[in-house]
Amino acid sequence: MDRREINLMDMIDEVLKYLDVNVSFYGDKMPIINVVNAVNQNIADIKAFNQDQSVKTKADTEIKNQSRTEIANLALKIAAGISAIAATKKDTRLKLLANVSPSGLMDMRNSDFIIKARSIHDATIPLVTDLADWGVQSTDIDKLDTLLIDYVSKSPNARNVKVQTKQANSDMKAKINATAALLRDQLDPMMLPFKNLQPSFYTGYLNARIIIDRTGTHASPAVKKEETKTATT
């Protein structure tokens, strides 16, 4: 959620809290009860969805970072062996290929990271026997190949996840806006009679409807106090 949506959700929470402790003023009016129940359900759905998205995003990031780290560590081990062979054979091409630092590899863009790791792997094909003398086994080379294939195969899935997440976030934004519309278009007009019936209750409702910018320094009313016919949210 962006700042506007967070502020909007905070305001809706305040309205629900206020109405919950003051239900005696409107408890006999089913239209208000129905709107409040609908708002409560929407907020519960939004919060559950937001939490689920947060957990999924964190898990996907951790899995990707673990895979990238494992590939990098193995590629660096193999690159060190190639570097030693390059020095022995005075092979400038191999020296340049193996010239990569841990930070340099990890800081690469994903596509460049894959290309670099793959080039290190492919360079081992004629060097398997020599690499064994420098502590790099054929199992290391095979494992790097397997890890890279798996990592690359997940890239389309990662793109699909991003598309799905974008759509899901769009759906959540729409639900937040729909919830705000319930207050603006239905609850606010239903509360208007209380301006005369229960002035103190009505004033408290107006105060709860104020949107506070938590990262800023000002608050803006969500309803017009003089008329209280529509909300600006």
Secondary structure, DSSP 4 states (H G I P E B T S, - for coil): --HHHHHHHHHHHHHHHHHHHTGGGTTT-HHHHHHHHHHHHHHHHHHHHHHHHHHHHHHHHHHHHHHHHHHHHHHHHHHHHHHHHHHHHT-HHHHHHH---HHHHHTS-HHHHHHHHHHHHHHTGGGHHHHHTTT--HHHHHHHHHHHHHHHHHHHHHHHHHHHHHHHHHHHHHHHHHHHHIIIIIIHHHHTTHHHH-HHHHHHHHHHTEEE-TTSS-EEESB-TTT---B--
